[in-house]
């Protein structure tokens, strides 16, 4: 039979604390500063990079800089992310 128990307040507080990850987005900020509305960009991934992670970082950086980007699916080759600055 499973053991059921109530968590202590200390355990609850520890679980509620969100781990904040601070990433260095300076490379993304620099890249985005070279683009203006109407420009298109391409990010070519290294073999060990995840498309999902790179898109998340690019999206985070663009939101922090107030740059609206729209990803274009199926427009690039495998291992590339294509987007439009709006």
Secondary structure, DSSP 8 states (H G I E B T S, - for coil): --------HHHHHHHH---------HHHHHHHHT--TT-EEEEE--TT--HHHHHHHHHHHHHHHT--EEEETTSS-TTEEEEEE-
